[in-house]
C-alpha cells in the first residue's frame, strides 16, 4: 500500500512555520528570518519513501492586508484550505493565542485532521505551556496538540510519526527524487531576499523583490544575474550603500549560501532597479509570480 498527502502549514507570522517545514523536509527549502512576512509564496517541500510521499506546504503568515501584494499572499493561505489532507496549525509561546481568531474558526470546520503545534517551548515555563495547552484544547477541541521546538528539534519526530500515521492511501503526486515544486531560479531569488531581510531595516525588505534574469549552469560553475526591485530611488541608494558596500555584502552572503545549497561554485551579479509602487501593481505582481 502506498500513502501520500498534502500537509498544509498555517499560522501567524514569526511562529516558526518555515523552520518547522525545513526540519520536517530535512532540507532548507523556505527562507527564515526574524522579520514577519518573510514567506510570501506557498512553497512545497516533498518527502518521499518507498511507500509514501508527504507534500508539505509552507504558507505566508496570516495578516490583515494593507496593499495588493499582501492580498495575494493571503490568497495562498486561503488556497491551503482547498487541498489539505492534514493541517498543521503552528502557534508559539510568545504570540497572543487568539490573534486572527477567524482562521481558528475556519480550522474548526475542516473535515481533515488538525495538529496544533505549540512551538518554542524552550522559551516558556511549564506553567505557561500548560495554560496554552488548555487554551488550545478549548479552542481547537478536535485537534491533537504537540509541544515542540522546531529550532531545537524537540518532539518534531513525534509530529512526523503522527503525520505518517494519518496519511491517506494514494499514489505519489511528484517524482520521488523531487524536493520542491519551485524552480532553481525561485530558490536563488529567495536566498537573495533572505539576505536583504537580514541586512536592511525598516521598509527596505518589504519594498524589495528579486528577479533572476539569468541562470546558466556549467560543469564547474553556475552563472547568475539577479535584479533587486525596489519602489523608490532613495531605497535603491540604501540597497547599494556607500560605494556599493551594502550590495556587495548582501551579494557575497547570498553567493555563499547558494554554493552550499547547489554544491557548486557560483558567479553572482546583482543589480538594483526601481519599479514605482510595484506592490500595488497587478502587472508587476503577475510578473513576479503572485497571480
Secondary structure, DSSP 4 states (H G I P E B T S, - for coil): --EEEEEEEEEBTTSSHHHHHHHHHTS--S---SSTT---S-EEEEEEETTEEEEEEE-PPB---SSHHHHHHHHHHHHTTTS-SEEEEEEESSS-TTTTHHHHHHHHT-SSEEEEEEE-GGGS-HHHHHHHHHHHHHHSTTSEEEE-BTTTTBSHHHHHHHHHHHPPB---SS-TT--BSS-HHHHHHHHHHHHHHHH--TTTGGG-EEEEEEEEE-SSEEEEEEEEEESSHHHHHHHH-GGGHHHHHHHHHHHHHHHHHHTSEEEEEEEEEE-TTGGG-HHHHHHTT--
